[in-house]
Structure formats: C-alpha cells, structure tokens
Amino acid sequence: MGRLCEEPICILPCLNGGRCAAPYQCECPTGWTGTRCHSGKYVRVCHSGGCVCVVLICR
C-alpha cells in the first residue's frame, strides 16, 4: 500500500491495537501476542495473593 508501495499489507487485520509491520506480520502492543495479536499474555503469579490476572492486570 501507499503511493510507492512502502506500507506492508496484512490481509487479516491485526487485533487489539496491533499494527501491520511487514507483509502478513503484526507488531503487537504490550500484553498481546500471536500472528494477529489475538492472544493475551498472562501473568502467572500475583504478588497480592489470591488474585486473578488477565492480560497483565491483576485484580
């Protein structure tokens, strides 16, 4: 895309705020992963004890 074809194209859109960084490759924001930024990265341990973590946010 672009006037000089300098912008990469991702046929399937990047999700959760990701951007198309190379042909068919999404660059994901913090907390997201996967080819389309569709999977959240989960923290396994919360330091407050007994909490539930969802996409890097402890509750």
Contacts in CASP RR format, 6 or more apart in sequence:
PFRMAT RR
TARGET T0000
AUTHOR 0000-0000-0000
METHOD contacts of the structure
MODEL  1
MGRLCEEPICILPCLNGGRCAAPYQCECPTGWTGTRCHSGKYVRVCHSGG
CVCVVLICR
1 7 0 8 1.000
1 8 0 8 1.000
1 9 0 8 1.000
7 20 0 8 1.000
8 20 0 8 1.000
8 21 0 8 1.000
8 22 0 8 1.000
8 23 0 8 1.000
8 24 0 8 1.000
8 25 0 8 1.000
9 20 0 8 1.000
9 23 0 8 1.000
9 24 0 8 1.000
10 20 0 8 1.000
10 23 0 8 1.000
10 24 0 8 1.000
10 25 0 8 1.000
10 26 0 8 1.000
10 36 0 8 1.000
11 24 0 8 1.000
12 36 0 8 1.000
13 36 0 8 1.000
14 20 0 8 1.000
14 26 0 8 1.000
14 27 0 8 1.000
14 28 0 8 1.000
14 36 0 8 1.000
14 37 0 8 1.000
15 26 0 8 1.000
15 32 0 8 1.000
15 36 0 8 1.000
15 37 0 8 1.000
15 38 0 8 1.000
16 28 0 8 1.000
16 29 0 8 1.000
16 32 0 8 1.000
16 37 0 8 1.000
16 38 0 8 1.000
16 40 0 8 1.000
17 28 0 8 1.000
17 29 0 8 1.000
17 32 0 8 1.000
17 37 0 8 1.000
18 26 0 8 1.000
18 27 0 8 1.000
18 28 0 8 1.000
18 29 0 8 1.000
18 32 0 8 1.000
18 37 0 8 1.000
19 26 0 8 1.000
19 27 0 8 1.000
20 26 0 8 1.000
20 27 0 8 1.000
21 27 0 8 1.000
25 35 0 8 1.000
26 34 0 8 1.000
26 35 0 8 1.000
26 36 0 8 1.000
26 37 0 8 1.000
28 34 0 8 1.000
28 37 0 8 1.000
29 37 0 8 1.000
30 56 0 8 1.000
31 40 0 8 1.000
31 41 0 8 1.000
31 55 0 8 1.000
31 56 0 8 1.000
32 38 0 8 1.000
32 39 0 8 1.000
32 40 0 8 1.000
32 41 0 8 1.000
32 55 0 8 1.000
33 39 0 8 1.000
33 40 0 8 1.000
33 41 0 8 1.000
40 55 0 8 1.000
41 55 0 8 1.000
41 56 0 8 1.000
42 53 0 8 1.000
42 54 0 8 1.000
42 55 0 8 1.000
42 56 0 8 1.000
43 53 0 8 1.000
43 56 0 8 1.000
43 58 0 8 1.000
44 53 0 8 1.000
46 52 0 8 1.000
46 53 0 8 1.000
46 58 0 8 1.000
47 58 0 8 1.000
48 58 0 8 1.000
51 58 0 8 1.000
51 59 0 8 1.000
52 58 0 8 1.000
52 59 0 8 1.000
53 59 0 8 1.000
END
